[in-house]
Amino acid sequence: MARLLALETATEACSVALLVDGQLLERFAVEPRRHAALLLPFVEQLLDEAGLSLTRLDAIAFGRGPGSFTGLRVAAGVAQGLAFGADLPVVPVSTLAALAQGVMRERHARCVLAALDARMGEVYWAGYCSDGDGLAQLLGEERVSRPERVELAAEQRQWHGAGSGWATYGELLARRCGLPVERVEAARLPRAGDTARLAAALFARGQSVPAAQALPVYLRDKVAEKPGGAT
């Protein structure tokens, strides 16, 4: 099995996980303004605890978004730096998929609508269903839209909701999706442990990239690149 270090800073949570031979070590903190300060110390703590160096790993994974622009840049930058230094490939993992994976792992959910508050009256969202190995598989595509345009795949049943998009637009999303409150986890945050689990499967399928290609996915690229520097 692959030895992976995973980083996730796309939301107010900062987490790092080390997956070695099926065993997971993790650090997790909700510190919205301290991602850059916490990330490398978390990495060092986990490597020390496992008695490993970066060069003994197979790859570095990171939550590539969507999410906070600043948080995504932190994770991508640190992943690139570590990967360059240790000559390792990088596995970008969807933050929405990691969010859904957490619900599947803890609540044995079959399908999850992951939604993060994207500000500007919009949400980042996507639907995922569990595959035969219990891993989140994307249905359709990841999107950014107004919450009233969110929709579920009609053929699926027993959906769960997760993420800050539900905290902000819970009533509207519930009406759109018909989910009862007991199947919504609005306070759930993505964790690097779930990023690592998904990355292991991607790495096994050859879906890693060189460090230079470890780039964030904003979903709002056109907004981020408006003339005049507007974001």
C-alpha positions as CSV (number, residue, x, y, z in Angstrom):
1,M,0.0,0.0,0.0
2,A,1.1,3.6,-0.7
3,R,2.6,5.8,1.9
4,L,0.9,9.2,1.6
5,L,1.0,12.6,3.3
6,A,-2.2,14.6,2.8
7,L,-2.9,18.3,3.4
8,E,-6.3,20.0,3.6
9,T,-6.8,23.7,4.2
10,A,-9.6,24.7,1.9
11,T,-12.0,25.7,4.7
12,E,-11.6,27.0,8.2
13,A,-10.2,23.6,9.2
14,C,-6.5,22.8,8.9
15,S,-5.5,19.2,8.9
16,V,-2.7,16.9,7.9
17,A,-2.8,13.1,7.7
18,L,-0.2,10.4,7.2
19,L,-1.4,7.1,5.7
20,V,1.1,4.3,6.0
21,D,0.3,0.6,5.3
22,G,-3.4,1.2,6.0
23,Q,-2.8,3.0,9.3
24,L,-3.8,6.7,9.6
25,L,-2.3,9.4,11.8
26,E,-4.0,12.8,11.7
27,R,-3.8,16.3,13.1
28,F,-6.9,18.5,12.9
29,A,-7.6,22.1,14.1
30,V,-10.2,24.7,13.3
31,E,-8.0,27.7,13.1
32,P,-9.2,29.9,10.1
33,R,-6.3,32.3,10.2
34,R,-3.4,30.0,11.1
35,H,-3.3,27.5,8.3
36,A,0.2,28.6,7.1
37,A,1.5,28.6,10.7
38,L,0.1,25.1,11.6
39,L,0.6,23.1,8.5
40,L,4.4,22.4,8.6
41,P,4.5,21.7,12.3
42,F,1.7,19.2,11.9
43,V,3.7,17.5,9.1
44,E,6.8,17.3,11.3
45,Q,4.8,15.9,14.2
46,L,3.2,13.1,12.1
47,L,6.5,12.2,10.4
48,D,8.2,12.1,13.8
49,E,5.4,10.0,15.3
50,A,5.7,7.5,12.4
51,G,9.5,7.5,12.4
52,L,9.5,8.4,8.7
53,S,11.2,11.0,6.5
54,L,9.5,12.6,3.5
55,T,11.8,10.7,1.1
56,R,10.3,7.4,2.4
57,L,6.9,8.4,1.2
58,D,5.3,7.6,-2.2
59,A,3.4,10.8,-2.8
60,I,2.0,13.9,-1.2
61,A,-1.8,14.6,-1.6
62,F,-3.6,17.9,-1.0
63,G,-7.1,19.2,-1.1
64,R,-7.1,21.1,-4.4
65,G,-10.5,22.8,-3.8
66,P,-12.9,24.3,-4.4
67,G,-12.8,26.4,-1.2
68,S,-11.1,29.5,0.2
69,F,-8.7,31.0,-2.3
70,T,-6.1,31.7,0.4
71,G,-6.5,28.2,2.0
72,L,-6.1,26.5,-1.4
73,R,-2.9,28.4,-2.2
74,V,-1.5,27.4,1.2
75,A,-2.0,23.7,0.7
76,A,-0.9,23.7,-3.0
77,G,2.2,25.7,-2.1
78,V,3.3,23.5,0.8
79,A,2.5,20.4,-1.2
80,Q,4.6,21.6,-4.1
81,G,7.5,22.6,-1.8
82,L,7.6,19.3,0.0
83,A,7.2,17.3,-3.2
84,F,10.0,19.2,-4.9
85,G,12.3,18.7,-2.0
86,A,11.7,15.0,-1.7
87,D,11.3,14.3,-5.4
88,L,7.8,13.0,-5.0
89,P,4.6,13.1,-7.1
90,V,1.5,14.9,-6.0
91,V,-2.1,13.7,-5.9
92,P,-4.7,16.5,-6.1
93,V,-8.0,15.6,-4.3
94,S,-11.3,17.3,-4.5
95,T,-12.2,19.0,-1.2
96,L,-15.9,18.3,-1.9
97,A,-15.1,14.6,-2.4
98,A,-13.2,14.6,0.9
99,L,-16.2,16.2,2.6
100,A,-18.5,13.6,1.2
101,Q,-16.1,10.8,2.1
102,G,-16.3,11.8,5.7
103,V,-20.0,11.3,5.8
104,M,-19.8,8.0,4.0
105,R,-17.1,6.8,6.4
106,E,-18.9,7.9,9.6
107,R,-22.6,7.5,8.8
108,H,-22.4,4.9,6.1
109,A,-24.2,7.2,3.7
110,R,-24.8,6.0,0.2
111,C,-24.9,9.4,-1.5
112,V,-23.9,12.8,-0.3
113,L,-24.5,16.3,-1.7
114,A,-21.5,18.2,-0.5
115,A,-21.9,22.0,-0.5
116,L,-19.5,24.7,0.6
117,D,-20.4,28.4,1.0
118,A,-18.7,30.2,-1.9
119,R,-19.8,33.7,-0.8
120,M,-21.3,36.1,-3.3
121,G,-24.6,34.3,-2.9
122,E,-23.3,31.0,-4.3
123,V,-22.2,27.5,-3.3
124,Y,-19.6,25.1,-4.5
125,W,-21.4,21.8,-4.8
126,A,-21.3,18.3,-6.2
127,G,-23.1,14.9,-5.7
128,Y,-21.1,11.8,-4.7
129,C,-22.1,8.1,-4.3
130,S,-20.1,5.4,-2.6
131,D,-18.4,2.9,-4.9
132,G,-17.8,-0.8,-4.1
133,D,-14.9,0.1,-1.8
134,G,-16.8,2.8,0.1
135,L,-15.1,5.7,-1.7
136,A,-16.8,8.8,-2.9
137,Q,-17.4,8.8,-6.7
138,L,-18.4,12.0,-8.4
139,L,-21.8,12.2,-10.2
140,G,-21.8,14.6,-13.0
141,E,-19.4,17.5,-12.2
142,E,-18.4,20.0,-9.5
143,R,-20.2,23.3,-9.9
144,V,-20.5,26.8,-8.4
145,S,-23.9,28.3,-8.6
146,R,-26.7,30.0,-6.7
147,P,-28.2,27.6,-4.2
148,E,-31.6,27.6,-6.0
149,R,-29.9,25.9,-8.9
150,V,-28.6,22.9,-6.9
151,E,-30.2,19.6,-7.9
152,L,-29.9,16.0,-7.1
153,A,-29.6,13.0,-9.5
154,A,-33.2,11.8,-9.7
155,E,-32.4,8.1,-9.8
156,Q,-30.5,8.2,-6.5
157,R,-32.1,7.7,-3.0
158,Q,-31.2,8.3,0.6
159,W,-29.1,11.4,0.1
160,H,-27.2,13.1,2.9
161,G,-26.1,16.8,2.9
162,A,-22.8,18.1,4.3
163,G,-20.9,21.3,4.4
164,S,-21.1,25.0,5.1
165,G,-23.4,25.6,2.1
166,W,-26.0,23.8,4.2
167,A,-25.3,26.1,7.1
168,T,-25.8,29.2,5.0
169,Y,-28.6,28.1,2.7
170,G,-30.0,25.1,4.6
171,E,-33.7,25.8,4.2
172,L,-33.4,26.6,0.5
173,L,-31.3,23.5,-0.2
174,A,-33.6,21.3,1.9
175,R,-36.6,22.4,-0.2
176,R,-34.6,21.9,-3.4
177,C,-33.3,18.5,-2.4
178,G,-36.0,17.2,0.0
179,L,-33.6,16.1,2.7
180,P,-34.8,15.8,6.3
181,V,-32.7,17.6,8.9
182,E,-31.4,14.4,10.4
183,R,-29.5,13.7,7.1
184,V,-27.8,17.0,7.0
185,E,-24.4,17.8,8.6
186,A,-24.0,21.6,8.1
187,A,-21.1,21.9,10.5
188,R,-19.0,19.1,8.9
189,L,-15.6,20.1,7.6
190,P,-13.3,18.2,5.3
191,R,-10.4,16.3,6.9
192,A,-7.0,15.3,5.5
193,G,-7.6,11.7,6.6
194,D,-10.4,11.4,4.0
195,T,-8.2,13.2,1.5
196,A,-5.5,10.6,2.1
197,R,-8.0,7.7,1.7
198,L,-9.2,9.1,-1.7
199,A,-5.6,9.9,-2.7
200,A,-4.5,6.3,-2.1
201,A,-7.0,5.1,-4.7
202,L,-6.1,7.8,-7.2
203,F,-2.4,7.0,-6.8
204,A,-3.0,3.3,-7.3
205,R,-4.7,4.2,-10.6
206,G,-1.7,6.3,-11.7
207,Q,-3.5,9.7,-11.1
208,S,-0.6,11.7,-9.7
209,V,1.1,14.7,-11.2
210,P,4.6,16.3,-11.0
211,A,4.9,18.9,-8.3
212,A,4.8,21.8,-10.8
213,Q,1.3,20.7,-11.8
214,A,-0.1,20.6,-8.2
215,L,-2.5,23.5,-8.8
216,P,-5.7,24.6,-7.0
217,V,-9.1,24.3,-8.6
218,Y,-11.2,27.4,-7.8
219,L,-14.3,26.7,-10.0
220,R,-14.4,30.5,-10.2
221,D,-11.4,31.0,-12.4
222,K,-13.2,33.7,-14.6
223,V,-14.0,35.7,-11.4
224,A,-10.4,35.3,-10.1
225,E,-9.0,36.6,-13.4
226,K,-11.1,39.6,-14.0
227,P,-9.3,42.6,-15.5
228,G,-8.1,45.1,-13.0
229,G,-7.4,42.5,-10.3
230,A,-11.0,42.1,-9.1
231,T,-11.7,38.9,-7.2
